[in-house]
Protein backbone atom coordinates (compact mmCIF):
# COMPACT_ATOMS: atom_id res chain seq x y z
CA UNK A 1 0.00 0.00 0.00
CA UNK A 2 1.37 3.35 -1.02
CA UNK A 3 0.47 6.59 0.77
CA UNK A 4 0.56 9.96 -0.98
CA UNK A 5 0.21 12.87 1.43
CA UNK A 6 -1.11 16.13 0.03
CA UNK A 7 -1.56 19.68 1.26
CA UNK A 8 -5.29 19.80 0.77
CA UNK A 9 -8.30 18.18 -0.90
CA UNK A 10 -7.54 19.90 -4.23
CA UNK A 11 -4.08 18.38 -4.41
CA UNK A 12 -5.55 14.98 -3.50
CA UNK A 13 -7.96 15.28 -6.42
CA UNK A 14 -5.20 16.42 -8.81
CA UNK A 15 -2.87 13.57 -7.88
CA UNK A 16 -5.66 10.96 -8.10
CA UNK A 17 -6.78 12.47 -11.40
CA UNK A 18 -3.28 12.04 -12.89
CA UNK A 19 -3.59 8.27 -12.33
CA UNK A 20 -7.10 8.14 -13.81
CA UNK A 21 -6.14 10.31 -16.79
CA UNK A 22 -3.06 8.28 -17.68
CA UNK A 23 -5.05 5.05 -17.47
CA UNK A 24 -7.90 6.25 -19.71
CA UNK A 25 -5.49 7.78 -22.22
CA UNK A 26 -3.44 4.58 -22.47
CA UNK A 27 -6.54 2.33 -22.42
CA UNK A 28 -9.58 4.13 -23.85
CA UNK A 29 -11.89 1.19 -22.99
CA UNK A 30 -10.93 1.26 -19.31
CA UNK A 31 -13.32 -0.06 -16.68
CA UNK A 32 -13.63 2.29 -13.72
CA UNK A 33 -15.09 1.39 -10.35
CA UNK A 34 -16.75 4.48 -8.92
CA UNK A 35 -17.79 5.69 -5.48
CA UNK A 36 -20.32 8.27 -4.34
CA UNK A 37 -20.11 10.56 -1.30
CA UNK A 38 -17.96 13.66 -0.84
CA UNK A 39 -14.53 12.09 -1.29
CA UNK A 40 -14.48 11.65 -5.10
CA UNK A 41 -16.35 14.85 -6.01
CA UNK A 42 -13.29 17.02 -6.74
CA UNK A 43 -11.81 14.18 -8.80
CA UNK A 44 -15.03 13.90 -10.82
CA UNK A 45 -14.87 17.68 -11.43
CA UNK A 46 -11.37 17.31 -12.87
CA UNK A 47 -12.55 14.43 -15.07
CA UNK A 48 -15.37 16.65 -16.36
CA UNK A 49 -13.03 19.61 -16.98
CA UNK A 50 -10.62 17.36 -18.81
CA UNK A 51 -13.43 16.03 -21.01
CA UNK A 52 -14.57 19.60 -21.74
CA UNK A 53 -11.02 20.52 -22.79
CA UNK A 54 -10.99 17.56 -25.16
CA UNK A 55 -8.23 15.73 -23.24
CA UNK A 56 -10.30 12.78 -22.09
CA UNK A 57 -12.77 10.69 -24.06
CA UNK A 58 -15.17 8.46 -22.10
CA UNK A 59 -16.98 7.00 -25.11
CA UNK A 60 -15.43 3.56 -24.61
CA UNK A 61 -15.18 3.66 -20.81
CA UNK A 62 -17.35 1.40 -18.63
CA UNK A 63 -18.19 2.26 -15.03
CA UNK A 64 -19.45 0.14 -12.15
CA UNK A 65 -20.46 1.76 -8.88
CA UNK A 66 -19.82 0.36 -5.44
CA UNK A 67 -23.28 0.57 -4.00
CA UNK A 68 -26.82 1.90 -3.86
CA UNK A 69 -29.25 2.41 -0.99
CA UNK A 70 -31.87 -0.33 -0.75
CA UNK A 71 -35.47 0.57 -1.54
CA UNK A 72 -34.67 3.87 -3.18
CA UNK A 73 -35.82 4.70 -6.70
CA UNK A 74 -33.06 5.68 -9.19
CA UNK A 75 -34.98 8.91 -9.87
CA UNK A 76 -34.96 9.85 -6.17
CA UNK A 77 -32.57 12.77 -5.65
CA UNK A 78 -30.96 10.93 -2.71
CA UNK A 79 -30.18 7.83 -4.76
CA UNK A 80 -26.65 7.07 -5.87
CA UNK A 81 -27.99 6.72 -9.42
CA UNK A 82 -29.03 10.36 -9.23
CA UNK A 83 -25.74 11.38 -7.57
CA UNK A 84 -23.70 9.84 -10.37
CA UNK A 85 -25.94 11.33 -13.04
CA UNK A 86 -25.58 14.81 -11.50
CA UNK A 87 -21.90 14.68 -10.67
CA UNK A 88 -20.41 12.82 -13.61
CA UNK A 89 -22.50 10.82 -16.08
CA UNK A 90 -24.50 13.70 -17.56
CA UNK A 91 -21.37 15.85 -17.89
CA UNK A 92 -19.07 13.59 -19.90
CA UNK A 93 -19.58 11.37 -22.94
CA UNK A 94 -20.03 8.11 -21.04
CA UNK A 95 -22.61 5.93 -22.76
CA UNK A 96 -25.59 5.24 -20.52
CA UNK A 97 -25.47 1.54 -21.37
CA UNK A 98 -21.87 1.43 -20.09
CA UNK A 99 -22.67 2.73 -16.60
CA UNK A 100 -23.79 0.32 -13.90
CA UNK A 101 -25.09 0.61 -10.34
CA UNK A 102 -27.03 -1.97 -8.32
CA UNK A 103 -30.80 -1.73 -9.07
CA UNK A 104 -31.78 -1.74 -5.44
CA UNK A 105 -35.32 -0.32 -5.63
CA UNK A 106 -37.34 -3.46 -6.40
CA UNK A 107 -38.84 -5.88 -3.87
CA UNK A 108 -36.63 -8.75 -4.97
CA UNK A 109 -33.27 -7.80 -3.48
CA UNK A 110 -31.79 -11.24 -4.13
CA UNK A 111 -32.47 -10.84 -7.84
CA UNK A 112 -30.84 -7.38 -7.80
CA UNK A 113 -27.79 -8.87 -6.09
CA UNK A 114 -27.49 -11.70 -8.60
CA UNK A 115 -27.91 -9.28 -11.49
CA UNK A 116 -25.18 -7.02 -10.16
CA UNK A 117 -22.77 -9.89 -9.65
CA UNK A 118 -23.47 -10.91 -13.25
CA UNK A 119 -22.65 -7.35 -14.37
CA UNK A 120 -19.38 -7.43 -12.43
CA UNK A 121 -18.48 -10.82 -13.89
CA UNK A 122 -19.22 -9.54 -17.35
CA UNK A 123 -17.14 -6.35 -17.13
CA UNK A 124 -14.27 -8.32 -15.59
CA UNK A 125 -11.23 -6.88 -13.86
CA UNK A 126 -11.45 -3.13 -13.46
CA UNK A 127 -8.57 -0.84 -14.32
CA UNK A 128 -9.12 1.49 -11.40
CA UNK A 129 -11.36 1.33 -8.36
CA UNK A 130 -12.00 4.65 -6.65
CA UNK A 131 -12.85 4.43 -2.96
CA UNK A 132 -13.68 6.67 -0.04
CA UNK A 133 -13.34 5.41 3.51
CA UNK A 134 -15.90 5.51 6.30
CA UNK A 135 -14.90 6.94 9.68
CA UNK A 136 -15.31 3.37 10.94
CA UNK A 137 -13.09 1.97 8.18
CA UNK A 138 -15.88 0.77 5.91
CA UNK A 139 -15.24 0.58 2.20
CA UNK A 140 -18.24 0.57 -0.08
CA UNK A 141 -20.88 -0.38 2.49
CA UNK A 142 -18.92 -3.25 3.97
CA UNK A 143 -19.33 -2.28 7.59
CA UNK A 144 -17.11 -3.53 10.45
CA UNK A 145 -18.27 -7.05 11.32
CA UNK A 146 -17.06 -10.54 12.25
CA UNK A 147 -17.59 -11.57 8.65
CA UNK A 148 -17.60 -9.62 5.39
CA UNK A 149 -19.29 -10.41 2.09
CA UNK A 150 -17.08 -11.64 -0.75
CA UNK A 151 -19.55 -10.66 -3.44
CA UNK A 152 -22.37 -8.15 -3.77
CA UNK A 153 -24.88 -8.40 -0.93
CA UNK A 154 -27.58 -6.66 1.08
CA UNK A 155 -25.95 -4.91 4.03
CA UNK A 156 -27.25 -3.16 7.14
CA UNK A 157 -25.74 0.28 7.62
CA UNK A 158 -24.33 1.02 11.06
CA UNK A 159 -25.59 3.95 13.16
CA UNK A 160 -22.21 5.61 12.56
CA UNK A 161 -22.69 5.47 8.77
CA UNK A 162 -26.35 6.52 8.96
CA UNK A 163 -25.32 9.52 11.09
CA UNK A 164 -22.46 10.41 8.69
CA UNK A 165 -24.77 10.22 5.66
CA UNK A 166 -27.61 12.17 7.32
CA UNK A 167 -25.99 15.37 6.00
CA UNK A 168 -27.38 14.54 2.57
CA UNK A 169 -30.96 14.11 3.87
CA UNK A 170 -33.58 16.36 5.49
CA UNK A 171 -33.47 14.30 8.68
CA UNK A 172 -31.65 11.22 9.99
CA UNK A 173 -34.93 9.22 9.87
CA UNK A 174 -34.89 9.51 6.08
CA UNK A 175 -31.49 7.84 5.68
CA UNK A 176 -32.00 4.29 4.37
CA UNK A 177 -30.80 1.62 6.77
CA UNK A 178 -29.75 -0.91 4.15
CA UNK A 179 -27.78 -0.88 0.91
CA UNK A 180 -26.75 -3.23 -1.84
CA UNK A 181 -22.98 -3.15 -1.90
CA UNK A 182 -20.12 -4.79 -3.72
CA UNK A 183 -18.34 -7.29 -1.50
CA UNK A 184 -14.67 -7.32 -0.57
CA UNK A 185 -13.61 -9.69 -3.35
CA UNK A 186 -15.45 -7.52 -5.87
CA UNK A 187 -13.64 -4.41 -4.63
CA UNK A 188 -10.28 -6.17 -4.93
CA UNK A 189 -10.97 -7.23 -8.52
CA UNK A 190 -9.17 -4.23 -9.93
CA UNK A 191 -5.66 -3.47 -11.13
CA UNK A 192 -5.33 -0.31 -9.05
CA UNK A 193 -7.22 0.96 -6.02
CA UNK A 194 -7.30 4.70 -5.41
CA UNK A 195 -8.53 5.53 -1.92
CA UNK A 196 -9.32 9.18 -1.24
CA UNK A 197 -9.37 10.48 2.34
CA UNK A 198 -9.80 14.14 3.17
CA UNK A 199 -10.68 16.07 6.29
CA UNK A 200 -10.13 15.58 10.03
CA UNK A 201 -13.09 13.20 10.38
CA UNK A 202 -11.08 10.60 8.47
CA UNK A 203 -7.90 10.99 10.52
CA UNK A 204 -8.42 8.04 12.87
CA UNK A 205 -9.29 5.72 10.01
CA UNK A 206 -6.28 6.92 7.98
CA UNK A 207 -3.92 6.45 10.94
CA UNK A 208 -5.22 2.93 11.52
CA UNK A 209 -4.90 2.09 7.84
CA UNK A 210 -1.37 3.54 7.68
CA UNK A 211 -0.23 1.60 10.76
CA UNK A 212 -1.36 -1.54 8.95
CA UNK A 213 -0.85 -3.76 11.94
CA UNK A 214 -3.40 -6.45 11.16
CA UNK A 215 -6.02 -7.49 8.66
CA UNK A 216 -9.22 -7.03 10.60
CA UNK A 217 -12.78 -7.50 9.37
CA UNK A 218 -13.77 -4.97 12.05
CA UNK A 219 -11.75 -2.47 10.05
CA UNK A 220 -12.66 -3.46 6.47
CA UNK A 221 -10.20 -1.06 4.77
CA UNK A 222 -7.35 -3.09 6.31
CA UNK A 223 -8.08 -5.82 3.74
CA UNK A 224 -6.68 -3.46 1.12
CA UNK A 225 -3.24 -4.36 2.44
CA UNK A 226 -3.80 -7.61 0.50
CA UNK A 227 -4.19 -5.74 -2.78
CA UNK A 228 -0.95 -5.31 -4.76
CA UNK A 229 -1.57 -1.79 -6.03
CA UNK A 230 -3.47 0.39 -3.57
CA UNK A 231 -2.67 4.09 -3.42
CA UNK A 232 -4.09 6.14 -0.56
CA UNK A 233 -4.29 9.86 -1.28
CA UNK A 234 -4.75 11.74 1.99
CA UNK A 235 -4.77 15.44 2.69
CA UNK A 236 -2.97 16.99 5.64
CA UNK A 237 -6.08 16.98 7.83
CA UNK A 238 -6.84 13.31 7.22
CA UNK A 239 -3.17 12.39 7.82
CA UNK A 240 -2.52 14.56 10.86
CA UNK A 241 -2.55 11.72 13.42
CA UNK A 242 0.24 9.89 11.61
CA UNK A 243 3.60 10.37 13.38
CA UNK A 244 1.89 12.17 16.24
C1 LIG B 1 -19.84 5.48 -1.38
C2 LIG B 1 -19.29 4.48 -0.48
C3 LIG B 1 -18.81 4.83 0.89
C4 LIG B 1 -18.09 6.18 0.98
C5 LIG B 1 -17.67 6.45 2.43
C6 LIG B 1 -17.06 7.83 2.57
O1 LIG B 1 -20.21 4.90 -2.61
O2 LIG B 1 -19.28 3.34 -0.82
O3 LIG B 1 -17.94 3.83 1.34
O4 LIG B 1 -16.98 6.19 0.14
O5 LIG B 1 -18.78 6.36 3.27
O6 LIG B 1 -18.02 8.80 2.32
P1 LIG B 1 -17.64 10.32 2.10
O7 LIG B 1 -16.79 10.37 0.88
O8 LIG B 1 -18.94 11.04 1.88
O9 LIG B 1 -16.91 10.74 3.31
Boltz pocket constraint, residues with backbone or C-beta under 6 A from the ligand:
constraints:
  - pocket:
      binder: B
      contacts: [[A, 34], [A, 35], [A, 36], [A, 37], [A, 38], [A, 39], [A, 40], [A, 66], [A, 67], [A, 131], [A, 132], [A, 133], [A, 134], [A, 138], [A, 139], [A, 140], [A, 141]]
      max_distance: 6.0
